[in-house]
């Protein structure tokens, strides 16, 4: 991991990790966006319920 990324906020590191995983698995961009909508909705519900 490069030094700037080591010092980055957790959400940036997570985003970079997720992008790398999805690119390594050749997931189509349309499928990624559909999946991210589901993930976002799930985590928004968790924020409301906490």
N, C-alpha and C positions, 0 to 999 in steps of 0.2 A: 504494500500500500504506500502510495506516495505521501510525503510529509504533509502537504496541504490537506489531503483527504484524512489523514490521521487526526488532524486538528479540527476537522469539520464537525458540525453538529450531528447528533445521532440520526436525525431524519434524512440528512444528506447521505450518510454512509449507507443507510438502509435502502434508499432509492438507488444508489449505485449498485449495491449488491443485487437488488431485484432486477435491474436492467441487465446485468451480466448473466444472471440465471436464465432469464427469458430469452436473451439473445443466443446463449449457448444451446438452448433447446429448440431454436428455430421456430418459436411460437409466432404465428401471424399477428401483425399489429391489431387487426380487428378483434381477434380473440383476446388479446391482452387487455384491450380497452373494455371489453364486455366483462372480463374477470375482475378488473379493477373497480368497475361500478359496483359489483357485488361485494368486494372486499371493503370498499369505502362505506357502503350502506351498513354492513355488519359492524364496522368499527364506530360509525356514528351512533348506532343503537347502543353500543357498549358505553359510549360517553354519556348518553342520556340516562342509562340505567345505573350509573355509578354515583 
